[in-house]
Amino acid sequence: MNIKFLEFIGRKLRPIELALLLKYFFRIKRRTFTLADQRSYYIDPISDLGLRLQKQQMYEPEMSKVIAEILEDGDTFIDLGSNEGYFAILGGEKCGSSGKVYAIEPQARLWGIITKNVLLNNLTNVHLLPYGVGAEKQELVLQLYPSVNSGASSFSPKFNFKISFGWLRKKIYGTQNSKIVILDSLLPVISDTIKLIKIDIEGFEYEALKGASEMLKRQLLQYILIEIHPDALKGMKQSESDIDELLSSCGYSKDKISDNLNLYTIQ
C-alpha cells in the first residue's frame, strides 16, 4: 500500500477513531518490514513507529545514535519503556552474544510483538521483563493510547488525553492494571554493572529513578539516557529539575542531546 496513503491515515486523518476505522476497512495489518541494515520489525504500517521505519529507516535518530555509540560487545543495556522493542533490538546487536539486554515494558498487548521482533532478528541476549517500574512495589492503572502510537501510553493520569471528551476516550481505548516493581529489585536478576539505561516512560521517569536508590548510590548505571516529557511530569507534580537534582546528588552530570533528551554520566 502506498506510503503516502498510510501516512495520511496514521498521521493526518483525525479524529483518531476515523483513522482506526479506515485501518479496519482497508484491512491494514501488521507485517514484517526489513530495514536497509537488515534488522527486521513486525510493524503496524500506520503507527508512528511503523511510518518512521518505512520512511526514514530509523526511529528517533538522536536516541538511536547515542545508544549505538555507547554500547559495545559484552555490555548490559536496560531498555526501560521498550514499547515494541526497537531499541532493545538495536542494543541486542551492539551488546553481542556475550552481552545482555533487558526490555522492560508493562503493556501486555506489546509482549508478543517484542518477542516476535527478537526472534526475527535471531537474538538470544534480549530478555523481556513484563512490568512497569516506579518508586515502590504496587499495582497501577496504565492509560492505554491508541495503536497509532502505543508508546504514548502512560501511568501519568493527565497525559495524552488533553483533547475533547478525554474521559470518554479513556473508556474507548481502555486501561490496564500493571504490576510495578522498583529497579533495585532487579539487581538479583541483572547482577551486572549496567553500561546504559534508556528511560522513556511518558512522565514516570522520576518515579523510576526513586526506585533505583541502590543502583544510583553504587553507580551501577554508568550512563542514563532519559527522554523528558514535561506535560506528563507536570501531571505527576514533578519536573525535569527534580530529575536533575536527584541524579546530581548521586554524582551524575547532564548533557543535553536535544530539547527533550538528556544523557546523564558519572562525573
Backbone as CSV, one residue per row, in Angstrom:
resi,resn,N_x,N_y,N_z,CA_x,CA_y,CA_z,C_x,C_y,C_z
1,MET,0.848,-1.186,0.000,0.000,0.000,0.000,0.891,1.246,0.000
2,ASN,0.495,2.272,-0.715,1.275,3.490,-0.870,1.577,4.147,0.473
3,ILE,2.858,4.512,0.661,3.270,5.091,1.941,2.567,6.414,2.219
4,LYS,2.285,7.193,1.196,1.593,8.477,1.400,0.181,8.249,1.907
5,PHE,-0.465,7.199,1.410,-1.808,6.881,1.874,-1.777,6.393,3.318
6,LEU,-0.790,5.562,3.640,-0.643,5.085,5.018,-0.367,6.257,5.962
7,GLU,0.466,7.195,5.516,0.778,8.360,6.345,-0.443,9.251,6.519
8,PHE,-1.261,9.373,5.479,-2.491,10.145,5.579,-3.405,9.569,6.663
9,ILE,-3.549,8.245,6.657,-4.408,7.608,7.658,-3.806,7.749,9.053
10,GLY,-2.518,7.432,9.185,-1.910,7.377,10.514,-1.623,8.712,11.148
11,ARG,-1.313,9.730,10.343,-0.867,10.997,10.926,-1.795,12.182,10.677
12,LYS,-2.539,12.139,9.592,-3.322,13.318,9.226,-4.810,13.162,9.434
13,LEU,-5.299,11.961,9.308,-6.731,11.735,9.441,-7.135,11.780,10.904
14,ARG,-7.970,12.712,11.259,-8.421,12.869,12.636,-9.914,13.168,12.668
15,PRO,-10.631,12.783,13.729,-10.095,12.217,14.962,-9.493,10.819,14.751
16,ILE,-8.739,10.382,15.734,-8.036,9.107,15.638,-9.009,7.955,15.371
17,GLU,-10.200,8.063,15.912,-11.177,6.988,15.711,-11.457,6.766,14.227
18,LEU,-11.445,7.832,13.437,-11.669,7.717,12.000,-10.500,6.981,11.333
19,ALA,-9.294,7.295,11.784,-8.110,6.600,11.262,-8.190,5.102,11.563
20,LEU,-8.615,4.767,12.775,-8.734,3.355,13.151,-9.823,2.658,12.338
21,LEU,-10.891,3.404,12.003,-11.969,2.844,11.187,-11.476,2.526,9.782
22,LEU,-10.719,3.438,9.173,-10.185,3.190,7.842,-9.145,2.068,7.854
23,LYS,-8.396,1.997,8.933,-7.436,0.900,9.069,-8.182,-0.432,9.029
24,TYR,-9.297,-0.513,9.709,-10.103,-1.737,9.718,-10.730,-1.977,8.344
25,PHE,-11.237,-0.904,7.724,-11.917,-1.028,6.429,-10.967,-1.534,5.347
26,PHE,-9.737,-1.008,5.337,-8.757,-1.403,4.326,-7.917,-2.614,4.751
27,ARG,-8.263,-3.195,5.878,-7.601,-4.394,6.393,-6.083,-4.218,6.476
28,ILE,-5.702,-3.103,7.051,-4.274,-2.821,7.228,-3.803,-3.541,8.479
29,LYS,-2.929,-4.504,8.298,-2.476,-5.330,9.413,-0.966,-5.258,9.561
30,ARG,-0.493,-5.721,10.689,0.959,-5.757,10.931,1.638,-6.639,9.890
31,ARG,2.873,-6.245,9.571,3.666,-7.031,8.637,5.133,-6.886,8.999
32,THR,5.945,-7.770,8.524,7.382,-7.703,8.771,8.025,-6.734,7.786
33,PHE,8.785,-5.810,8.313,9.486,-4.825,7.481,10.974,-4.905,7.795
34,THR,11.786,-5.038,6.768,13.229,-5.171,6.944,13.930,-3.882,6.528
35,LEU,14.762,-3.351,7.411,15.495,-2.135,7.142,16.698,-2.423,6.245
36,ALA,17.308,-1.348,5.747,18.485,-1.494,4.895,19.631,-2.183,5.623
37,ASP,19.690,-2.000,6.962,20.761,-2.645,7.737,20.418,-4.090,8.111
38,GLN,19.317,-4.585,7.578,18.869,-5.978,7.734,18.172,-6.271,9.050
39,ARG,18.005,-5.290,9.926,17.158,-5.517,11.096,15.698,-5.572,10.636
40,SER,14.915,-6.450,11.248,13.521,-6.624,10.854,12.595,-6.345,12.029
41,TYR,11.426,-5.782,11.722,10.437,-5.464,12.753,9.040,-5.811,12.257
42,TYR,8.232,-6.283,13.178,6.836,-6.619,12.901,6.016,-5.367,13.202
43,ILE,5.759,-4.552,12.186,5.219,-3.212,12.395,3.737,-3.097,12.070
44,ASP,3.112,-2.107,12.696,1.806,-1.612,12.282,2.100,-0.521,11.252
45,PRO,1.714,-0.674,9.987,2.122,0.256,8.929,1.655,1.693,9.102
46,ILE,0.616,1.942,9.922,0.163,3.327,10.089,0.535,3.907,11.457
47,SER,1.255,3.156,12.259,1.657,3.665,13.575,2.830,4.631,13.442
48,ASP,3.074,5.393,14.485,4.199,6.328,14.482,5.507,5.593,14.223
49,LEU,5.744,4.492,14.937,6.954,3.706,14.740,7.012,3.122,13.331
50,GLY,5.924,2.521,12.883,5.895,1.896,11.575,6.150,2.867,10.443
51,LEU,5.539,4.053,10.517,5.726,5.050,9.472,7.163,5.565,9.441
52,ARG,7.734,5.789,10.615,9.114,6.292,10.645,10.083,5.276,10.070
53,LEU,9.891,4.010,10.379,10.786,2.989,9.856,10.646,2.871,8.335
54,GLN,9.422,2.955,7.838,9.215,2.843,6.398,9.774,4.047,5.638
55,LYS,9.669,5.245,6.243,10.108,6.455,5.537,11.570,6.797,5.791
56,GLN,12.045,6.583,7.036,13.371,7.068,7.415,14.375,5.951,7.695
57,GLN,13.897,4.709,7.759,14.760,3.572,8.069,15.338,3.649,9.489
58,MET,14.750,4.488,10.326,15.259,4.686,11.680,14.164,5.300,12.537
59,TYR,14.247,5.063,13.840,13.298,5.637,14.789,14.070,6.469,15.805
60,GLU,13.638,7.713,16.011,14.267,8.636,16.956,15.793,8.633,16.783
61,PRO,16.286,9.276,15.726,17.716,9.209,15.380,18.669,9.685,16.467
62,GLU,18.291,10.711,17.247,19.194,11.179,18.307,19.411,10.103,19.357
63,MET,18.310,9.469,19.774,18.408,8.405,20.766,19.144,7.201,20.197
64,SER,18.823,6.844,18.964,19.489,5.710,18.316,20.998,5.930,18.251
65,LYS,21.406,7.143,17.919,22.827,7.463,17.771,23.568,7.303,19.092
66,VAL,22.977,7.812,20.178,23.618,7.718,21.488,23.760,6.253,21.903
67,ILE,22.693,5.488,21.752,22.726,4.074,22.136,23.796,3.321,21.338
68,ALA,23.840,3.564,20.028,24.803,2.873,19.177,26.237,3.257,19.508
69,GLU,26.447,4.503,19.930,27.801,4.968,20.237,28.303,4.454,21.585
70,ILE,27.403,4.287,22.553,27.813,3.898,23.905,27.994,2.386,24.041
71,LEU,27.066,1.617,23.504,27.086,0.170,23.728,28.157,-0.530,22.908
72,GLU,28.779,-1.523,23.555,29.804,-2.334,22.905,29.574,-3.807,23.245
73,ASP,30.308,-4.655,22.583,30.199,-6.091,22.801,30.432,-6.445,24.277
74,GLY,29.515,-7.211,24.846,29.638,-7.644,26.230,28.939,-6.752,27.243
75,ASP,28.387,-5.622,26.793,27.731,-4.683,27.713,26.352,-5.180,28.145
76,THR,25.844,-4.557,29.226,24.477,-4.776,29.676,23.688,-3.493,29.461
77,PHE,22.505,-3.636,28.863,21.662,-2.496,28.489,20.255,-2.735,29.004
78,ILE,19.684,-1.712,29.659,18.282,-1.770,30.081,17.475,-0.820,29.204
79,ASP,16.477,-1.360,28.525,15.576,-0.565,27.697,14.268,-0.407,28.461
80,LEU,14.178,0.661,29.243,13.024,0.888,30.116,11.974,1.705,29.362
81,GLY,10.861,1.050,29.081,9.845,1.606,28.198,10.149,1.122,26.796
82,SER,10.169,-0.185,26.643,10.668,-0.794,25.405,9.701,-0.651,24.239
83,ASN,8.411,-0.411,24.533,7.383,-0.308,23.511,7.402,-1.582,22.654
84,GLU,7.735,-1.500,21.367,7.734,-2.690,20.516,9.119,-3.311,20.364
85,GLY,10.092,-2.772,21.106,11.406,-3.403,21.143,12.427,-2.862,20.158
86,TYR,12.165,-1.707,19.541,13.104,-1.175,18.552,14.502,-0.989,19.138
87,PHE,14.582,-0.318,20.295,15.892,-0.049,20.883,16.487,-1.293,21.539
88,ALA,15.633,-2.190,22.006,16.139,-3.454,22.554,16.848,-4.254,21.467
89,ILE,16.291,-4.242,20.249,16.926,-4.953,19.134,18.240,-4.286,18.765
90,LEU,18.234,-2.962,18.683,19.470,-2.230,18.398,20.515,-2.535,19.461
91,GLY,20.107,-2.497,20.725,21.022,-2.789,21.821,21.496,-4.231,21.797
92,GLY,20.614,-5.152,21.445,20.984,-6.556,21.386,22.089,-6.809,20.386
93,GLU,22.028,-6.124,19.251,23.072,-6.287,18.238,24.387,-5.666,18.692
94,LYS,24.314,-4.506,19.346,25.536,-3.827,19.783,26.203,-4.575,20.933
95,CYS,25.415,-5.158,21.840,25.976,-5.850,23.010,26.520,-7.230,22.663
96,GLY,26.064,-7.812,21.579,26.592,-9.089,21.141,26.142,-10.254,22.011
97,SER,26.556,-11.441,21.622,26.110,-12.651,22.316,26.610,-12.734,23.757
98,SER,27.690,-12.035,24.070,28.198,-12.051,25.444,27.590,-10.957,26.308
99,GLY,26.775,-10.097,25.710,26.112,-9.031,26.451,24.671,-9.385,26.779
100,LYS,23.994,-8.482,27.486,22.611,-8.722,27.890,21.782,-7.460,27.712
101,VAL,20.546,-7.667,27.286,19.590,-6.575,27.148,18.324,-6.949,27.902
102,TYR,17.824,-6.018,28.706,16.576,-6.231,29.438,15.547,-5.238,28.921
103,ALA,14.531,-5.757,28.230,13.461,-4.933,27.675,12.317,-4.900,28.678
104,ILE,12.108,-3.755,29.298,11.077,-3.619,30.334,9.867,-2.894,29.737
105,GLU,8.731,-3.551,29.704,7.537,-2.985,29.087,6.280,-3.513,29.782
106,PRO,5.418,-2.617,30.300,4.228,-3.069,31.031,3.028,-3.411,30.153
107,GLN,3.002,-3.001,28.886,1.810,-3.199,28.056,1.699,-4.644,27.567
108,ALA,0.703,-5.332,28.042,0.520,-6.739,27.668,0.315,-6.900,26.166
109,ARG,-0.311,-5.913,25.518,-0.576,-6.012,24.080,0.705,-5.987,23.247
110,LEU,1.840,-5.606,23.867,3.100,-5.495,23.138,4.073,-6.636,23.432
111,TRP,3.798,-7.453,24.418,4.757,-8.502,24.804,5.011,-9.481,23.654
112,GLY,3.952,-9.892,22.980,4.118,-10.817,21.862,4.867,-10.176,20.700
113,ILE,4.669,-8.881,20.515,5.341,-8.170,19.426,6.835,-8.049,19.713
114,ILE,7.188,-7.716,20.958,8.605,-7.661,21.332,9.258,-9.014,21.101
115,THR,8.583,-10.062,21.558,9.120,-11.417,21.405,9.313,-11.762,19.932
116,LYS,8.345,-11.402,19.099,8.456,-11.681,17.665,9.619,-10.907,17.049
117,ASN,9.790,-9.651,17.454,10.892,-8.849,16.922,12.253,-9.423,17.316
118,VAL,12.332,-9.929,18.525,13.575,-10.570,18.977,13.870,-11.803,18.121
119,LEU,12.848,-12.620,17.878,13.023,-13.831,17.069,13.363,-13.495,15.619
120,LEU,12.736,-12.448,15.073,13.008,-12.046,13.696,14.475,-11.692,13.489
121,ASN,15.103,-11.188,14.555,16.491,-10.747,14.451,17.483,-11.756,15.031
122,ASN,16.969,-12.946,15.332,17.824,-14.060,15.782,18.689,-13.691,16.983
123,LEU,18.104,-12.979,17.924,18.833,-12.563,19.124,18.492,-13.479,20.296
124,THR,19.513,-13.833,21.049,19.308,-14.668,22.236,19.671,-13.923,23.519
125,ASN,20.061,-12.662,23.398,20.527,-11.899,24.557,19.521,-10.855,25.032
126,VAL,18.309,-10.849,24.470,17.282,-9.881,24.854,16.250,-10.581,25.735
127,HIS,16.048,-10.050,26.935,15.142,-10.654,27.915,13.999,-9.683,28.226
128,LEU,12.779,-10.137,28.048,11.602,-9.313,28.310,11.237,-9.377,29.787
129,LEU,11.100,-8.202,30.413,10.608,-8.097,31.788,9.259,-7.373,31.720
130,PRO,8.146,-8.100,31.907,6.808,-7.544,31.665,6.226,-6.783,32.856
131,TYR,6.872,-5.692,33.208,6.449,-4.898,34.359,6.485,-3.410,34.021
132,GLY,5.858,-2.635,34.902,6.110,-1.213,34.953,7.151,-0.982,36.046
133,VAL,7.777,0.168,36.033,8.798,0.491,37.030,8.440,1.810,37.709
134,GLY,8.559,1.825,39.036,8.213,3.039,39.773,8.997,3.149,41.062
135,ALA,8.486,3.991,41.970,9.178,4.281,43.224,8.912,3.234,44.289
136,GLU,7.866,2.445,44.109,7.533,1.414,45.088,6.788,0.271,44.414
137,LYS,6.832,-0.882,45.048,6.136,-2.052,44.536,4.638,-1.866,44.770
138,GLN,3.869,-1.933,43.699,2.431,-1.727,43.803,1.775,-2.142,42.487
139,GLU,0.511,-1.856,42.356,-0.205,-2.051,41.102,-0.835,-0.729,40.710
140,LEU,-0.640,-0.321,39.457,-1.164,0.950,38.974,-1.958,0.747,37.694
141,VAL,-2.784,1.741,37.384,-3.564,1.714,36.154,-2.786,2.430,35.054
142,LEU,-2.564,1.726,33.956,-1.879,2.291,32.798,-2.935,2.792,31.811
143,GLN,-2.827,4.066,31.432,-3.735,4.652,30.455,-3.220,4.283,29.060
144,LEU,-3.970,3.480,28.335,-3.533,2.996,27.032,-3.875,4.001,25.932
145,TYR,-2.881,4.277,25.088,-3.089,5.155,23.938,-3.389,4.283,22.722
146,PRO,-4.071,4.817,21.712,-4.415,4.009,20.536,-3.200,3.393,19.858
147,SER,-3.462,2.400,19.027,-2.385,1.644,18.382,-1.551,2.484,17.426
148,VAL,-2.030,3.670,17.038,-1.227,4.524,16.161,0.020,5.024,16.867
149,ASN,0.017,4.984,18.196,1.215,5.364,18.951,1.164,4.724,20.334
150,SER,1.347,3.418,20.388,1.260,2.694,21.654,2.295,3.174,22.659
151,GLY,3.410,3.740,22.175,4.452,4.228,23.070,4.040,5.433,23.878
152,ALA,2.886,6.024,23.565,2.412,7.190,24.305,1.530,6.810,25.495
153,SER,1.350,5.537,25.765,0.597,5.117,26.959,1.354,5.539,28.205
154,SER,0.622,5.838,29.276,1.289,6.445,30.429,0.599,6.121,31.747
155,PHE,1.412,6.090,32.811,0.878,5.993,34.168,0.510,7.372,34.702
156,SER,0.976,8.419,34.043,0.645,9.780,34.457,-0.817,10.042,34.105
157,PRO,-1.672,10.342,35.080,-3.114,10.386,34.844,-3.589,11.468,33.881
158,LYS,-2.795,12.521,33.674,-3.249,13.625,32.837,-2.540,13.673,31.483
159,PHE,-1.793,12.635,31.160,-1.008,12.679,29.940,-1.757,12.098,28.750
160,ASN,-1.606,12.778,27.577,-2.094,12.299,26.285,-3.611,12.277,26.142
161,PHE,-4.332,12.865,27.077,-5.776,12.967,26.911,-6.215,14.423,27.087
162,LYS,-5.388,15.327,26.537,-5.691,16.753,26.609,-6.563,17.132,25.411
163,ILE,-7.552,16.342,25.118,-8.416,16.565,23.972,-9.866,16.533,24.445
164,SER,-10.769,16.940,23.570,-12.180,16.957,23.922,-12.660,15.560,24.310
165,PHE,-13.483,15.521,25.342,-14.059,14.261,25.812,-12.984,13.242,26.174
166,GLY,-11.932,13.736,26.842,-10.846,12.855,27.255,-11.334,11.690,28.098
167,TRP,-12.304,11.946,28.961,-12.833,10.892,29.824,-13.449,9.763,28.996
168,LEU,-14.092,10.134,27.869,-14.718,9.135,27.016,-13.655,8.327,26.277
169,ARG,-12.617,8.994,25.815,-11.569,8.306,25.071,-10.811,7.317,25.960
170,LYS,-10.676,7.666,27.227,-10.044,6.718,28.143,-10.842,5.421,28.190
171,LYS,-12.163,5.552,28.165,-13.005,4.363,28.207,-12.907,3.573,26.900
172,ILE,-12.816,4.286,25.778,-12.739,3.620,24.480,-11.425,2.870,24.330
173,TYR,-10.342,3.547,24.655,-9.021,2.955,24.446,-8.670,1.952,25.537
174,GLY,-9.242,2.142,26.708,-9.036,1.175,27.765,-7.858,1.479,28.673
175,THR,-7.784,0.697,29.717,-6.699,0.799,30.682,-6.209,-0.615,30.987
176,GLN,-5.103,-0.679,31.697,-4.553,-1.979,32.079,-3.998,-1.880,33.482
177,ASN,-4.377,-2.801,34.332,-3.755,-2.881,35.649,-2.371,-3.491,35.486
178,SER,-1.369,-2.788,35.976,0.018,-3.194,35.747,0.773,-3.380,37.050
179,LYS,1.557,-4.422,37.097,2.429,-4.670,38.240,3.631,-3.740,38.148
180,ILE,3.883,-3.018,39.237,5.001,-2.081,39.302,6.077,-2.647,40.220
181,VAL,7.311,-2.645,39.734,8.453,-3.063,40.549,9.431,-1.892,40.622
182,ILE,10.368,-1.980,41.556,11.418,-0.966,41.613,12.664,-1.513,40.925
183,LEU,13.447,-0.624,40.332,14.646,-1.060,39.621,15.597,-1.829,40.530
184,ASP,15.715,-1.394,41.773,16.629,-2.078,42.696,16.264,-3.542,42.887
185,SER,14.985,-3.881,42.760,14.563,-5.272,42.940,15.059,-6.168,41.815
186,LEU,15.515,-5.571,40.718,16.009,-6.347,39.588,17.483,-6.698,39.714
187,LEU,18.138,-6.174,40.731,19.569,-6.431,40.901,19.914,-7.921,40.949
188,PRO,19.151,-8.747,41.658,19.473,-10.186,41.657,19.343,-10.827,40.277
189,VAL,18.497,-10.248,39.431,18.301,-10.781,38.085,19.398,-10.284,37.159
190,ILE,19.699,-8.994,37.257,20.654,-8.386,36.327,22.094,-8.659,36.762
191,SER,22.381,-8.407,38.012,23.662,-8.740,38.652,24.902,-8.270,37.899
192,ASP,24.774,-7.226,37.135,25.902,-6.673,36.401,25.920,-5.155,36.564
193,THR,27.065,-4.566,36.247,27.094,-3.121,36.062,26.403,-2.837,34.738
194,ILE,25.472,-1.900,34.752,24.702,-1.596,33.558,25.397,-0.475,32.802
195,LYS,25.811,-0.764,31.593,26.512,0.253,30.811,25.595,1.431,30.501
196,LEU,24.332,1.110,30.143,23.390,2.159,29.743,21.973,1.736,30.095
197,ILE,21.214,2.693,30.617,19.775,2.508,30.747,19.099,3.626,29.972
198,LYS,18.179,3.242,29.113,17.365,4.211,28.384,15.999,4.255,29.056
199,ILE,15.557,5.447,29.431,14.274,5.591,30.132,13.351,6.477,29.304
200,ASP,12.287,5.899,28.812,11.283,6.641,28.043,9.922,6.096,28.444
201,ILE,9.385,6.649,29.548,8.156,6.081,30.119,7.109,7.160,30.398
202,GLU,7.067,8.135,29.517,5.961,9.092,29.448,5.605,9.738,30.787
203,GLY,6.588,10.325,31.450,6.324,11.079,32.667,6.567,10.338,33.958
204,PHE,6.948,9.069,33.895,7.194,8.288,35.098,8.686,8.139,35.364
205,GLU,9.495,8.953,34.682,10.950,8.850,34.778,11.458,9.078,36.198
206,TYR,10.952,10.109,36.836,11.410,10.432,38.191,11.020,9.331,39.167
207,GLU,9.806,8.797,39.007,9.350,7.711,39.869,10.263,6.497,39.729
208,ALA,10.645,6.188,38.497,11.528,5.037,38.262,12.878,5.238,38.930
209,LEU,13.412,6.436,38.844,14.726,6.716,39.440,14.680,6.660,40.962
210,LYS,13.544,7.045,41.550,13.418,6.966,43.009,13.486,5.511,43.483
211,GLY,13.111,4.596,42.608,13.170,3.183,42.958,14.499,2.538,42.608
212,ALA,15.486,3.363,42.255,16.811,2.854,41.897,17.880,3.426,42.824
213,SER,17.521,3.672,44.081,18.440,4.341,45.007,19.740,3.553,45.196
214,GLU,19.637,2.225,45.280,20.827,1.410,45.466,21.698,1.419,44.205
215,MET,21.076,1.296,43.059,21.824,1.355,41.803,22.549,2.684,41.653
216,LEU,21.852,3.770,42.001,22.451,5.101,41.864,23.545,5.318,42.908
217,LYS,23.288,4.879,44.128,24.273,5.032,45.204,25.571,4.317,44.855
218,ARG,25.465,3.119,44.293,26.640,2.326,43.927,27.139,2.643,42.516
219,GLN,26.441,3.571,41.852,26.780,3.980,40.486,26.899,2.772,39.550
220,LEU,25.900,1.902,39.657,25.851,0.731,38.792,25.326,1.079,37.403
221,LEU,24.712,2.257,37.285,24.226,2.734,35.996,25.261,3.717,35.458
222,GLN,26.048,3.295,34.490,27.137,4.151,34.007,26.611,5.341,33.199
223,TYR,25.646,5.063,32.328,25.022,6.109,31.521,23.512,6.006,31.661
224,ILE,22.855,7.148,31.803,21.398,7.185,31.925,20.860,8.119,30.841
225,LEU,20.120,7.559,29.900,19.568,8.321,28.784,18.063,8.461,28.999
226,ILE,17.600,9.699,29.148,16.199,9.920,29.512,15.512,10.843,28.510
227,GLU,14.367,10.392,27.993,13.510,11.279,27.212,12.556,11.960,28.185
228,ILE,12.588,13.280,28.187,11.798,14.072,29.131,10.432,14.389,28.529
229,HIS,9.371,14.220,29.342,8.004,14.531,28.926,7.436,15.570,29.908
230,PRO,7.656,16.854,29.627,7.293,17.913,30.588,5.832,17.884,31.028
231,ASP,4.902,17.710,30.080,3.479,17.722,30.435,3.120,16.546,31.341
232,ALA,3.679,15.369,31.034,3.400,14.192,31.855,4.012,14.334,33.236
233,LEU,5.220,14.893,33.315,5.846,15.146,34.619,5.014,16.132,35.426
234,LYS,4.506,17.139,34.738,3.661,18.135,35.418,2.414,17.470,35.992
235,GLY,1.870,16.495,35.258,0.718,15.756,35.748,1.021,14.974,37.008
236,MET,2.301,14.651,37.212,2.759,13.951,38.408,3.260,14.934,39.474
237,LYS,3.113,16.242,39.188,3.609,17.318,40.064,5.127,17.229,40.230
238,GLN,5.781,16.937,39.109,7.236,16.818,39.061,7.747,17.601,37.861
239,SER,9.075,17.679,37.728,9.661,18.421,36.617,11.037,17.855,36.270
240,GLU,11.587,18.330,35.186,12.925,17.918,34.772,13.960,18.270,35.833
241,SER,13.773,19.396,36.502,14.735,19.808,37.530,14.774,18.817,38.692
242,ASP,13.653,18.153,38.975,13.653,17.123,40.023,14.559,15.961,39.631
243,ILE,14.502,15.584,38.355,15.375,14.517,37.855,16.833,14.953,37.934
244,ASP,17.096,16.186,37.495,18.464,16.717,37.513,19.047,16.709,38.929
245,GLU,18.244,17.170,39.892,18.727,17.271,41.278,18.998,15.890,41.867
246,LEU,18.111,14.952,41.595,18.302,13.599,42.122,19.584,12.983,41.569
247,LEU,19.779,13.079,40.283,20.944,12.458,39.671,22.230,13.207,40.000
248,SER,22.147,14.512,40.127,23.324,15.296,40.525,23.775,14.909,41.927
249,SER,22.824,14.666,42.824,23.156,14.283,44.198,23.823,12.906,44.259
250,CYS,23.657,12.130,43.174,24.273,10.794,43.116,25.550,10.791,42.276
251,GLY,25.997,11.977,41.875,27.279,12.072,41.166,27.198,12.020,39.659
252,TYR,26.038,12.391,39.081,25.882,12.382,37.632,25.818,13.811,37.088
253,SER,26.412,14.012,35.934,26.318,15.295,35.242,25.445,15.126,34.000
254,LYS,24.856,16.225,33.542,23.890,16.159,32.434,24.436,16.780,31.164
255,ASP,24.173,16.094,30.052,24.431,16.643,28.720,23.111,16.664,27.967
256,LYS,22.808,17.804,27.356,21.604,17.936,26.553,21.872,17.385,25.157
257,ILE,21.173,16.331,24.787,21.305,15.779,23.450,20.374,16.523,22.491
258,SER,19.171,16.792,22.948,18.187,17.593,22.217,17.257,18.205,23.258
259,ASP,16.233,18.909,22.827,15.350,19.612,23.765,14.806,18.709,24.865
260,ASN,14.396,17.491,24.498,13.769,16.592,25.472,14.550,15.305,25.695
261,LEU,15.827,15.300,25.328,16.631,14.100,25.509,17.920,14.446,26.256
262,ASN,18.086,13.843,27.439,19.240,14.120,28.282,20.054,12.855,28.508
263,LEU,21.371,13.026,28.538,22.285,11.934,28.869,23.010,12.296,30.162
264,TYR,22.865,11.441,31.172,23.496,11.659,32.475,24.663,10.678,32.619
265,THR,25.801,11.217,32.983,27.040,10.434,33.048,27.694,10.585,34.419
266,ILE,28.289,9.510,34.903,29.009,9.586,36.183,30.141,10.617,36.061
267,GLN,30.201,11.532,37.031,31.218,12.590,36.998,32.607,12.013,37.278
